[in-house]
C-alpha cells in the first residue's frame, strides 16, 4: 500500500471527495492498470506501407468497460492484438501494472496471457469432441492447474449453462456455445477480458442476451472488459467508448456513428 494511502488512513477520511480520491488511488495501487503509449503498427514500406495503428494512447483501469468501434479495416483487431500481447507493435509501449509485456520472453508472455487475459472471439472455437465442461476447463489443464469448482459453479450459473455442461457443442444453440466460450475465457480468473465481435455469429436476440450476460458477469466478478465491435448498439453499452478510423483511436461519448 502506498505512503499516501497510509497517511490518509491515519488522518481519517473527512468527506465524500476524500473517499472517492482514496478509492481511486487504492485501485491504482492494488489492481493492474493497463497503459498504451503511442502504440503503432506499420506493415510494409515505401508505396506498400500501411499504417494499421497510428500512435494510439489508452489507459485502462480495473473494472473498466470499454468499447472500440470502427468499420472493417479501421485497425480494431490490430489494436486488440497489440493490447493483448498477441502481436508486437512497430513502436510504442504497453504496460500491465507498470511492466512492459513486450519485454517478456515468448514462454513468459504465453503464460501471462493464459493467466491474466481472457479472449472471446466471434468464432466460438469449441472442440467438437469435448463436452461444454471439458471445453471450459481445458485452458486450466493445459496450464497444469485444477479448476476451482466453487468458482466454476458460480460462473456457469451466472451464464445459465449449468445444466448443459455434459453436452457436446453440436447439441448447443449458438448462444449457448458463446456462453461456454465466455466461461472458458473466464475459467482462469483473468484480470481483463478482450472480446472481438463477440456477437458477430449470433442473431440480434441471442447477441443481446449474450452481451447482457457479459455485462452482468463483469460487474459481478469485477472484471475489466474491452469489446471490439462495429455495432453501435453494443458500443453504447460501455462506460467508455472509443472510435477508431484509419488507425487513429479517439475517445468519444454516447451516440457513436460509424
ROMINU-492595 format. One record per residue (C-alpha): x, y, z; residue in one letter. Coordinates in steps of 0.2 Angstrom, whole numbers, padded with zeros to 4 digits, always signed. Example, Ala and Ser with C-alpha at 12.3 -4.5 7.8 and 13.67 -1.06 7.14 Angstrom:
% ROMINU-492595
+0062-0022+0039a/+0068-0005+0036s/
***
This chain:
% ROMINU-492595
+0000+0000+0000x/+0007+0017-0005x/+0013+0030+0008x/-0001+0042+0003x/-0014+0029+0007x/-0006+0026+0024x/-0006+0045+0028x/-0025+0046+0023x/-0030+0031+0034x/-0020+0038+0049x/-0028+0055+0047x/-0045+0049+0043x/-0057+0052+0028x/-0067+0068+0031x/-0078+0070+0016x/-0086+0061+0001x/-0072+0068-0010x/-0059+0061+0001x/-0067+0044+0000x/-0068+0045-0019x/-0050+0050-0021x/-0044+0037-0008x/-0053+0023-0019x/-0046+0030-0035x/-0028+0029-0028x/-0032+0012-0019x/-0037+0004-0035x/-0022+0011-0045x/-0010+0004-0031x/-0018-0013-0029x/-0025-0018-0046x/-0017-0019-0063x/-0018-0003-0074x/-0015-0006-0092x/-0007+0008-0102x/-0003+0010-0120x/+0008+0025-0126x/+0010+0030-0144x/+0006+0012-0150x/+0009+0010-0168x/+0009-0005-0181x/+0015-0002-0198x/+0016-0015-0212x/+0027-0014-0227x/+0037+0000-0233x/+0038+0013-0247x/+0022+0013-0258x/+0016-0003-0250x/+0017+0005-0232x/+0001+0003-0222x/-0001+0011-0205x/-0014+0000-0197x/-0012+0009-0180x/-0006+0026-0178x/+0001+0031-0161x/-0013+0026-0150x/-0014+0031-0132x/-0025+0022-0120x/-0026+0019-0101x/-0037+0005-0094x/-0041+0004-0076x/-0048-0011-0065x/-0066-0014-0069x/-0067-0003-0084x/-0079-0007-0098x/-0073+0000-0115x/-0080-0002-0132x/-0069+0001-0148x/-0080+0004-0163x/-0074+0006-0181x/-0078+0000-0199x/-0069-0015-0207x/-0050-0012-0209x/-0050+0003-0197x/-0037-0006-0185x/-0049-0013-0172x/-0042-0030-0172x/-0024-0024-0174x/-0026-0014-0158x/-0034-0029-0149x/-0019-0040-0154x/-0007-0027-0148x/-0016-0024-0131x/-0017-0042-0128x/+0001-0047-0132x/-0004-0057-0147x/+0006-0046-0158x/+0021-0034-0156x/+0020-0016-0161x/+0031-0007-0173x/+0034+0007-0160x/+0026+0012-0143x/+0025+0005-0126x/+0012-0006-0117x/+0012-0009-0098x/+0002-0020-0087x/+0004-0014-0069x/+0020-0005-0074x/+0028-0020-0083x/+0032-0019-0101x/+0024-0035-0108x/+0034-0034-0124x/+0050-0036-0114x/+0044-0054-0109x/+0051-0069-0117x/+0039-0080-0128x/+0036-0093-0114x/+0033-0079-0101x/+0022-0069-0112x/+0012-0085-0116x/+0010-0089-0098x/+0005-0071-0094x/-0009-0072-0107x/-0016-0088-0101x/-0017-0082-0083x/-0021-0064-0084x/-0031-0062-0100x/-0047-0070-0107x/-0051-0070-0125x/-0069-0071-0133x/-0070-0071-0152x/-0083-0071-0165x/-0080-0089-0169x/-0084-0100-0154x/-0068-0111-0156x/-0075-0125-0146x/-0068-0143-0148x/-0082-0153-0155x/-0076-0169-0146x/-0076-0161-0129x/-0091-0158-0118x/-0095-0140-0113x/-0087-0143-0096x/-0071-0150-0104x/-0070-0135-0116x/-0072-0123-0101x/-0058-0131-0091x/-0046-0136-0105x/-0035-0120-0104x/-0033-0124-0085x/-0027-0141-0088x/-0015-0136-0102x/-0008-0124-0088x/-0007-0139-0077x/-0020-0132-0065x/-0036-0139-0057x/-0052-0129-0059x/-0059-0120-0044x/-0075-0130-0043x/-0084-0116-0032x/-0079-0103-0044x/-0084-0113-0059x/-0101-0117-0052x/-0104-0098-0049x/-0098-0094-0067x/-0109-0107-0076x/-0124-0102-0065x/-0122-0084-0070x/-0121-0089-0088x/-0136-0100-0086x/-0127-0116-0093x/-0125-0126-0078x/-0137-0139-0085x/-0128-0140-0101x/-0111-0144-0096x/-0111-0163-0101x/-0117-0158-0119x/-0106-0158-0134x/-0105-0141-0144x/-0117-0148-0158x/-0130-0151-0145x/-0130-0132-0140x/-0138-0117-0148x/-0126-0103-0155x/-0130-0093-0139x/-0126-0107-0128x/-0110-0110-0137x/-0104-0092-0135x/-0109-0093-0116x/-0097-0109-0115x/-0084-0099-0124x/-0086-0084-0111x/-0085-0097-0097x/-0069-0104-0105x/-0062-0086-0106x/-0065-0083-0088x/-0060-0100-0081x/-0043-0095-0076x/-0050-0079-0067x/-0041-0067-0078x/-0039-0048-0074x/-0045-0042-0091x/-0057-0049-0105x/-0054-0045-0123x/-0070-0048-0134x/-0068-0047-0153x/-0085-0046-0161x/-0092-0057-0148x/-0110-0057-0155x/-0105-0057-0174x/-0111-0075-0176x/-0127-0073-0167x/-0144-0066-0171x/-0149-0050-0163x/-0159-0058-0149x/-0146-0070-0144x/-0132-0057-0147x/-0142-0045-0135x/-0143-0059-0122x/-0125-0063-0123x/-0120-0045-0121x/-0131-0043-0106x/-0124-0058-0098x/-0106-0052-0101x/-0110-0035-0093x/-0118-0044-0078x/-0103-0055-0076x/-0091-0040-0077x/-0100-0031-0063x/-0102-0047-0053x/-0084-0053-0054x/-0076-0035-0055x/-0068-0039-0072x/-0061-0027-0085x/-0069-0029-0102x/-0064-0022-0119x/-0076-0025-0133x/-0071-0023-0151x/-0087-0021-0162x/-0094-0012-0177x/-0111-0012-0169x/-0116+0005-0162x/-0129-0003-0150x/-0116-0014-0142x/-0103+0001-0141x/-0116+0011-0132x/-0117-0002-0118x/-0099+0003-0112x/-0094+0015-0099x/-0080+0022-0110x/-0082+0022-0129x/-0069+0024-0142x/-0069+0025-0161x/-0055+0020-0172x/-0054+0026-0191x/-0039+0024-0202x/-0029+0018-0187x/-0032+0033-0177x/-0040+0030-0160x/-0050+0043-0150x/-0062+0043-0135x/-0079+0048-0138x/-0096+0050-0128x/-0113+0041-0132x/-0121+0041-0149x/-0106+0034-0159x/-0110+0034-0178x/-0098+0024-0189x/
***
